[in-house]
């Protein structure tokens, strides 16, 4: 990539394989008539940065790794299903507030780099599971309340295509 290239970036927690297996099974059984997000799209977003110059990637990843290194064990449990005008999501219980602390730390570090501005609303741990043009009004129960521990955090690039976005992990960071 050249120096003037831009990447559409976001930082997120990755889920362990067994949690992904359970969520995929739940999606197939409970979410009918909507565009279900594929396995490689299932993550817990910490910060969406949008289009950033490629030369900012290393400082952004350093901020993620710095915050991830101090993170305490994160335990998340799907507690309810929620729809917005364009997505269906599983809202997650952040048992000890450690995911929220990590999100706040990452976002503060990104603000210090002047590459990110926080939303006014507090960060909500969630997992987007479906997309649509019109809200379908589904009311599924969330998957069984198994708690999962994210496998790591990652910097993703999102490339827009006619059939939807495609995500790829650029770099990852161990938690704790």
N, C-alpha and C positions, 0 to 999 in steps of 0.2 A: 504494500500500500504506500502511496505517496504521502507527503507531508500535509497536503490539503484535503486528504480523504477524511470522511466522517463515519463514525460508527454509531448505530442506534443501540445504546447500552442500557442494561439494568443489572442490579445486583440482587441475588436471591439465595434463599436456603434451598438446598437439594434434599429430596426425600429418599429414605432407604428403599431398596427394591421391594421388600415385603409390604410396606405401606403403599407403594405405587400399585402393586398387584391388587390389593384390597380396594383401592379407590377406583381402579379400572373396572373391576367386577361390579362395584356399586354403580358407576356411571352407566354400564350396559343394562343393568336391571332397573334403574330408577329414572334415568333421564331419556325420555322418548320424544322424538320429534324436534330435537335441537341438535346443533353442531357440538358434539362432545370434543373436548380438547384431548389431543393425543398425549400419551405418556411423557414424551419429551417436552411438553409444555407445562407439566405439573410441577410447580415450585411455589415458594412463599416469597413474594417480592419484598425486599428490604428498601430499595430505592430505584425508581425509574429515572434515568438521566436524559433520555432522548438522544438526539444526534449530538455527538461530541467529536472534536478533532481527534484523530488517531494518536497524536502525541500526548494526549491526556490519559491514555489507557494505563500506562505504568503508574502514575501517581494515584489514579483511581483504585487500581488493584492494591497498591501499597496501603491505601486507607482501609480497604476491605480487610486485608490481611492483619493490619494492626488492630482493628476492632475485633476480628474473629479470634485473634490470639488471646484476648482477655475475656472472651465470652465464657459464661458458665453453661453447664449442660442445659440444653433446651428440650423441653418436653411439650409437645403439642397434641391436642385431641380435638377432633371435629365435633362441634357441639350443636350446630344448626346450619340449615341451608338458607341462603338468602339470594334474592334476585334484584338486579338493578335493571336499568333500561336496556343494557346490552350484554350482560353476563350473569351466569349463575355461579355461586361460590359456596364453599364450605367455610364458615366462620370457625376459627380455631381458638380453643382455650389455651392460653400461654400460662401453664401451671404456676410457675414461680416468677413470671415477668422477665425471664431471661432473654426471650426472643425480642421483646419490646426494648429491653436495655440494649441489645445488640443493634437493632434498627436505629435507635436514637443515637448510639455511638457512631455508627456508619454515617448516618445523615449529618451529624455535626462535623465529622471529619471531611465529608464532601463539601459542606458549606465553607469550611476553612479553606478549601482548595478553590472556591468560587466556581464549582462545576454543578451545583445543585441548590435548589431552594425547596424547603419543606412545604408540604401542604399545611393549610390551617387546621385541618381536622387531624386528630391523633391517629397514629399508625394503627391499622387494624390487621392482626394476623389472619390471613385467609388464603384460600387455595381456589383459584378460578378453575372451574370444571367444565363450563359450557359457554357458548356465545350464540347470539341470535340478533335478528333485526327487530323483532317484536317480542316483548316479554311473554313467555308462554303461560305463566301463572302456575308453575309446578309447585307441589308441596311435599317433596319426598322427605322422609326421615333421613337424618345424616347416617353415614356408615356406622356400624357398631363402634362404640366409644373406645377404641384401642388407642393408647397413647404411643406416639412415635417420636424418635429422636432424629433430627435432621442429620444427614451424613456429612455435610460440609456446606460452605457458602461458595458462591461462584459469581464471576462476572460473565454475563451473557451478551452476545450480540444478537439482535433481532433484525432479520432481513425480510422486508415486505415483498410478497409475491401475490399474483392474482388469486391464488387459492388460500391466501392467509399468510401470516407471519411464519417464519422458520427460525428456530432458536438454536444457537450453538454455544457451548461453554468455551470461553476463551482462556480463562484461568480460574483456578479454585483456591480455596483457603481452608485449612483445618480449623475446627472450632475448639477453643480451649487449650 
